[in-house]
Amino acid sequence: MTTQIAVKLPDELVDEVDRLVEHGAFDSRSHAIRTGLETMVTVRRREELDRRYRDAMARMPESEEEIAEATRLAVESIHDEPWERWW
């Protein structure tokens, strides 16, 4: 389902959107505006997840043992990586 909404935008912004459409960045004004809104919502969601993660880590930070184990596992995974495949 979709909902059509009316939005008033400054002429300068509409001109910029039209230039983006003209240069092929978007198929239409609607596509440009939809993409912009989707990007904004995604960024806000990520910011909220980041905030929740920071708050949780502040309440219950990793112990020295957990950090040491994570470091050990990271180093081990780097050593186990078949690097010759990448070159």
Buried (B, 14 or more C-beta within 10 A) or exposed (E): EEEEEEEEEEEEEEEEBEEBBEEEEBEEBEBBBEBEEEEEEEEEEEEEEEEEEEEEEEEEEEEEEEEEEEEEEEEEEEEEEEEEEEE
